[in-house]
């Protein structure tokens, strides 16, 4: 992937996460990150009590596994879950505080 395309993909994902409806209650981004590292998409989904978050993380994992060279896609796909969990918790908390 070119740098330009990668930048747009990351920006699009960040905006997509920001536009998701906030979680029912505030969540700790650090806990979401730790559960994402330890349990991947399942840990994020359990912490957020949301199947949607599971499918977002798992879909990214599967897509990266299929698109990237063997081994690299799995590692980056697994690391997406903690990054997503922390960002989702942060943006959800922000939206809850702002009343969105």
C-alpha positions as CSV (number, residue, x, y, z in Angstrom):
1,X,0.0,0.0,0.0
2,X,1.3,3.5,-0.8
3,X,1.7,6.0,2.0
4,X,-1.0,8.2,0.6
5,X,-3.5,5.3,0.5
6,X,-2.5,4.1,4.0
7,X,-3.0,7.6,5.4
8,X,-6.5,7.8,3.9
9,X,-7.4,4.3,5.2
10,X,-6.2,5.2,8.7
11,X,-8.0,8.5,8.6
12,X,-11.2,6.8,7.4
13,X,-11.1,4.2,10.2
14,X,-10.5,6.9,12.8
15,X,-13.5,8.9,11.6
16,X,-15.6,5.8,11.4
17,X,-14.8,4.9,15.0
18,X,-15.5,8.5,16.1
19,X,-18.9,8.4,14.4
20,X,-20.0,5.2,16.2
21,X,-22.7,5.7,18.9
22,X,-21.2,6.0,22.3
23,X,-21.2,3.0,24.7
24,X,-23.8,3.0,27.4
25,X,-21.2,3.9,30.1
26,X,-17.7,5.3,30.3
27,X,-14.9,2.7,29.7
28,X,-11.3,2.9,30.6
29,X,-9.1,3.1,27.5
30,X,-6.2,1.4,29.3
31,X,-8.3,-1.6,30.2
32,X,-9.6,-1.8,26.7
33,X,-6.0,-1.8,25.4
34,X,-4.9,-4.6,27.8
35,X,-7.9,-6.8,27.0
36,X,-7.2,-6.2,23.3
37,X,-3.6,-7.3,23.7
38,X,-4.4,-10.4,25.8
39,X,-7.6,-11.6,24.1
40,X,-7.8,-9.7,20.8
41,X,-11.2,-8.9,19.3
42,X,-13.0,-11.1,21.9
43,X,-11.5,-9.1,24.8
44,X,-12.6,-5.8,23.3
45,X,-16.1,-7.2,22.6
46,X,-16.5,-8.6,26.1
47,X,-15.3,-5.3,27.7
48,X,-17.6,-3.2,25.6
49,X,-20.4,-5.8,25.6
50,X,-20.8,-5.2,21.9
51,X,-20.8,-7.7,19.0
52,X,-20.3,-4.8,16.6
53,X,-16.9,-4.1,18.1
54,X,-16.0,-7.8,17.8
55,X,-16.8,-7.9,14.1
56,X,-14.9,-4.6,13.4
57,X,-11.8,-6.0,15.1
58,X,-12.1,-9.5,13.6
59,X,-12.9,-8.2,10.1
60,X,-9.7,-6.1,10.2
61,X,-7.7,-9.0,11.5
62,X,-9.0,-11.3,8.7
63,X,-8.5,-8.6,6.0
64,X,-4.9,-7.9,7.0
65,X,-4.2,-11.6,7.2
66,X,-5.3,-12.0,3.6
67,X,-3.7,-8.9,2.2
68,X,-0.3,-8.7,3.9
69,X,2.6,-11.2,3.7
70,X,2.4,-14.3,5.8
71,X,3.1,-13.5,9.5
72,X,3.0,-9.7,9.2
73,X,-0.7,-9.5,8.6
74,X,-1.5,-11.6,11.7
75,X,0.7,-9.5,13.9
76,X,-0.6,-6.1,12.7
77,X,-4.2,-7.5,12.7
78,X,-3.8,-8.6,16.3
79,X,-2.4,-5.3,17.3
80,X,-5.4,-3.5,15.7
81,X,-7.7,-4.8,18.5
82,X,-5.9,-3.0,21.4
83,X,-5.4,0.2,19.4
84,X,-9.1,0.1,18.3
85,X,-10.3,-0.7,21.9
86,X,-8.4,2.3,23.4
87,X,-9.5,4.7,20.7
88,X,-13.1,3.5,20.8
89,X,-13.2,3.9,24.6
90,X,-11.6,7.3,24.4
91,X,-14.0,8.6,21.7
92,X,-17.0,7.0,23.3
93,X,-16.2,8.7,26.6
94,X,-15.7,12.0,24.8
95,X,-19.1,11.7,23.1
96,X,-20.8,10.8,26.4
97,X,-19.3,13.9,28.1
98,X,-20.4,16.1,25.2
99,X,-23.9,14.5,25.1
100,X,-23.8,13.2,21.5
